[in-house]
Amino acid sequence: MCKAVPLVFLVSTFCLSEQTLKAVEFWEPAETHAVIIGVTRWEADLSKYSRRHRKDEELRDLLVQLGTPPKQISLLIDNEATLASIRHAIESTLEATNSESTLLVYYAGHGWRVGDDFCFANYDAVLGKKISKRLGESVSWPK
């Protein structure tokens, strides 16, 4: 099982810095695997976000600058961030990790509460239709 880095970023207030990432004492960039998902546009009728201050690509660049091998980073932007692509990226990333790995999963985009859970809107989310929330579970997206 890999270590998960407890990083929570609020899109409107977050600032990436080398100092912030280096403050995590156990973090080894070469052993880091990341799935970075940034969705500012959707097929469904969801309000769009500005692409002006994207942090997804900035995070990828910073990880590479600090020593994370680019092949260990999956970057899914807008229409690349389909449910199938996200699942594939997470599954293949998990297969590549080991007990010394650190896993970072970053998502920027829409999300909402469903019961006691919180769901993130992939690019091809279908509003009001049953879709898979996790690998094998179903929920209804709000209309």
C-alpha positions in Angstrom: 0.0 0.0 0.0 1.3 3.4 -0.9 1.3 6.5 1.3 -1.3 9.2 0.5 -0.2 12.8 0.9 -2.9 14.7 2.7 -2.9 17.8 0.4 -6.1 19.8 0.2 -6.1 22.8 -2.1 -8.9 25.3 -2.4 -8.8 26.5 -6.0 -9.5 30.1 -5.2 -6.9 30.6 -2.5 -4.2 28.0 -3.1 -0.6 28.9 -3.9 1.9 26.3 -4.9 5.4 26.6 -3.6 8.5 24.5 -3.4 8.7 25.3 0.3 5.2 23.9 0.9 6.0 20.6 -0.7 9.4 20.3 0.9 7.8 20.8 4.4 6.4 17.3 4.2 9.4 15.5 5.7 8.7 12.0 4.4 8.1 13.1 0.8 10.5 11.6 -1.8 9.8 13.2 -5.3 11.3 10.2 -7.1 8.8 7.9 -5.4 5.8 10.1 -6.0 3.0 9.1 -8.4 0.3 11.7 -9.2 -3.0 11.8 -10.9 -3.9 15.4 -11.6 -7.4 16.2 -12.9 -8.5 19.7 -13.9 -11.9 20.3 -15.4 -13.0 23.8 -16.4 -15.4 22.6 -19.2 -18.1 19.9 -19.3 -20.3 18.2 -21.9 -23.2 18.8 -19.5 -24.7 22.2 -18.7 -22.4 23.1 -15.8 -21.0 26.6 -15.3 -17.6 26.9 -16.8 -14.5 28.0 -14.8 -11.9 30.4 -16.0 -8.8 28.8 -17.5 -6.7 31.8 -16.6 -5.2 30.7 -13.3 -5.1 26.9 -13.7 -3.2 25.1 -11.0 -3.3 21.6 -12.5 -0.5 22.2 -15.0 1.4 24.3 -12.5 1.3 21.4 -10.0 2.6 19.0 -12.6 5.4 21.3 -13.6 6.4 21.8 -9.9 6.4 18.1 -9.2 8.7 17.5 -12.2 10.9 20.4 -11.2 11.3 18.9 -7.7 12.3 15.5 -9.1 9.1 13.5 -9.8 9.6 11.6 -13.1 7.1 12.8 -15.7 6.1 9.3 -16.6 4.8 9.0 -13.0 2.3 11.8 -13.4 -1.0 11.5 -15.2 -2.5 14.9 -16.2 -6.1 14.9 -17.4 -7.3 18.3 -18.6 -10.9 19.2 -19.5 -12.2 16.8 -22.2 -9.4 14.3 -21.3 -11.0 13.9 -17.9 -13.7 11.5 -18.8 -14.8 8.9 -16.2 -13.1 6.1 -18.1 -9.9 8.1 -18.4 -9.9 9.0 -14.7 -10.5 5.4 -13.7 -7.7 4.2 -16.0 -5.3 6.8 -14.7 -6.0 5.9 -11.1 -5.9 2.1 -11.7 -2.6 2.2 -13.7 -1.0 4.6 -11.2 -1.9 2.4 -8.3 -0.5 -0.6 -10.2 2.8 1.3 -10.5 3.1 2.1 -6.8 4.8 0.1 -4.0 5.1 0.4 -0.3 7.6 3.3 -0.6 5.5 5.3 -3.0 3.6 8.5 -2.3 0.3 8.9 -4.1 -1.1 12.4 -4.9 -4.5 12.8 -6.4 -5.5 16.3 -7.3 -8.9 17.4 -8.7 -10.1 20.9 -9.6 -13.6 21.4 -10.9 -17.3 21.0 -9.9 -18.5 18.7 -7.2 -21.5 18.2 -5.0 -22.8 16.3 -2.0 -24.7 13.0 -2.6 -26.0 11.8 0.7 -23.0 11.5 3.0 -20.5 11.5 0.2 -19.1 14.2 -2.1 -18.7 13.6 -5.8 -16.5 15.3 -8.4 -17.8 16.0 -11.9 -15.8 14.4 -14.6 -15.9 16.0 -18.1 -18.6 13.5 -19.3 -20.8 13.6 -16.2 -24.5 13.1 -17.2 -26.8 15.1 -15.1 -29.8 13.3 -13.6 -28.6 9.9 -14.8 -27.2 7.0 -12.8 -23.5 6.9 -13.2 -20.7 5.3 -11.3 -19.3 7.3 -8.4 -16.6 4.8 -7.4 -15.4 1.7 -9.2 -18.7 -0.2 -9.1 -21.1 2.1 -7.2 -23.9 4.2 -8.6 -25.3 7.6 -7.7 -27.5 10.1 -9.4 -26.0 13.5 -10.3 -28.2 16.4 -9.5 -30.0 18.1 -12.4 
